[in-house]
Amino acid sequence: MAIQSTAEILFQTAYESRYTWDENFPGYAADVQLLQESEVYTGKIQIDRNLNVEITEVADQQIEAGIDIQLQEIITRCQRSDFHSFYGQHEFTLGEAAQTDAVMIFVKGENTDSHYQIRNQKIYQETRLMGRMALEINSQEFLDTDSGYIPSAYDVVFRNSQTGDVNSILKFTDIYQKFGNYYILTKQVVAEYEDGNTETPQSMTEFIYSHIKLLE
């Protein structure tokens, strides 16, 4: 059995401390309301126990596609995955972080090149290089549950990986509520900024989920 490096242990601890739905997660159904500028769209959604998404009664196909993308991101965040199955073939290296109380960890896989800042057993920053684009996720606030932490306020920064220029920034504010044994997203506000300008958002979008019921 290979001996884990300090970098891998630190990253695994932060990774496994995230909140995720367990193997008994039954899925849920909800009403959805999407607010974009002066427009309001409504519909119904369902995520079943196998994490399949169903969206109905949304009048606009483009809006329906946007809701689907958002729900898929929720599933990616809350789906439980085995650390060694996902990262078993990756290389982990310690680096120097800008903040003295944070640790920088570089993670290299066959097709991925990422680095993370970890503090207090939480992932505060994730940077992924994808060709000409670099994606940077910075978390400022967390919801600490009895089963792990969930980022509740975070920025997603899209940069030119060669020049470092910022193309756009998305600022997220998420609200979760506990239903039975599970935390479910009830509201997400997304503010979009362009060209690195964070004074005035180009657009604001709100996803509101109500009448949430766990499936039988």
N, C-alpha and C positions, 0 to 999 in steps of 0.2 A: 504494500500500500504506500502510495507516494505521500511524503510529508508536506503538509500545507505550509505555504509561506505566510509571514505576518500580514502581507498585503491581502492575500486571499482570505485569511481568517477575518480581518477587519471588514472586508467587503461582504463576505458571506453573512456576518452578524447583522450588518445594516440591511442587507437584502432580505434576510429571513425575519427581520423585525417589522417589516411592512405589514399593514393590514391586508388580508386576503380572505375571500370566501372559502369555507372549508368544503370537504367532499360531500357534506349533507345539504349544501345550498340548494333550495328547491326552485329558485327562479322567482320572478315577480312580474306583476302587471301594473300599469299606471296610465294615467292620463298625462299627456304632454302638451305644453304650451310654449311656443317659440316666439319671442319678441325680437324684431329686427327693425331698427329705426321706428317708423310709425306703423309697421305691419305686425299683425298678430296671426299666428297659425296654430291650429289645434289638431290633436289626433290621439291615438292610443298606441302604447308600446307593450311588448312582452319580451322578457329574456327567460328562456326555459332553463331547466336544470342542466342541460347540456350546453348552455350559453349560446343558443341560437337566438337571433333577434328577429322579431316580427313587428312591423310598423303598419298601422292601418288608419284610415280615415283622415289622412293628411292630403289636402287638396293639391298642393304644389309638389311635383316630383323632385325638384331641386332642393326644396326644404326637407322633404323626406330623406333624401340622400345625405343632407347635412346632419339630420338627427341620427341616422344610421352610423355615420362616422363618429359622432360623439359617443354613442352607446358602445361602439367597438373599442373606443379608447378606455371607457369605464371597465369593460371586460378585461382588456389587457392589463389594467392596473390592479384589478381585484382577483383575477384568476390565479389560483395557487399553482406554482410550478416548482419542481424539484431543482434545487441549486446545482447539484452535481450533474444532472442530466442536461441542464442548460449551459452551464459554464465549465463542465468537466475538462474540455479541451482548450480552455483559454489560458493565457499567461497573465499573471498579476505582478505589477511592479510598483513599489512605493515611490512617490515623488514629493516635492515640496509644495505646500499649499500657500496661497497668499495670506491666509489667516493663520495665526500661530496656534489656534485651538482646533484647526481642521487638518485632515490628512488627505493628501492627493493620492489616488490610486489609478494607475494605467491598466486597462484591460484590453488585451489583444487576442483576437480570434482569427480564424481563417479568412473571414470576409468582413470583420468588424474591427474598428479602432476607436476606442472610447476612453474617456477618463472621468473620474468622479471625485468630488470633494465630500468627505464624510466627517461628521461631527456629532458627538453624543449618540453614536450608533444609529444615525439617520443619514440618508443620502440628501445632501443639500444642493449639489450641483452635478449635472450629467452633461457631458459634451460628446457628441457623436460626429465623426467625419464621414460624409457621404459624397464622395467625388468633389465637385466644386462648391458644395454647400456644407456648412457646419451648423448643427442643431445644438443649442445650449438651453438646458432647462434649469432654472434657478428657483428653489423653493424658499419662501420666506416664513411661512406659517404652517403648522401641522395640527391635525386633530389627533390627540393621543387617546386611543381607545383601550379597552381591556384586552384587546387581541392584536395590538400593533398600531403603527402610526400611518396617517393618511395625509399627504400634502393637501392643504386647503387654500393656500395663496401662493401662486408661482407664475413665473414668466417663461415663455418659450421664445428664444431669440434665434432668428435665421440670419446667418452670416455668409458672406463669400469666403470660403475656406482659404483662398489664396491671398486676398487683400485684407481680410478682416472686417470689411465694410458691412454694416448692418442693413439688411434688406427690409425686414419687418420684425415686429415684436407683438406677441399675443400675451395679454395679462389675464390670468384666470383667477376667479374667486369661487370656491366650491363650498356648498353646505350639505352636510350629511345628517341623516337621522336614523336612529336604530329602530328596526322593525323585527320583532322576535329576537333572534340571535344575530341579526345581520345589519350592517350599516349600508344604507342605500343613499345615493346622491339624490337630493331633492331640488337643488337649484345650482346652476352654474352661470356665471356672468363672464363673458369674454369681451375684452376691449382690444381692438386691433390698432396698431400704430405702424406707420411706414417711415422708412429712411432714418430710423433711429430716433425719431422725434417722439418723446413720451409726454409732451405737454397736452395735446388734444388728440383723442382717438379718432381714427378715420371712421370706425364703426363700432357699435355696441350690439351684442347679441346675448339674449337671456334664454336659458332652457329651464323650464319650471315643471317639475314632476309632482303630481298630486294623486290622491286616492290610491296610494301604493298598497298593494296586497301581495303577500307571499303566496306562491302557488301551492296547491295541495300536493 
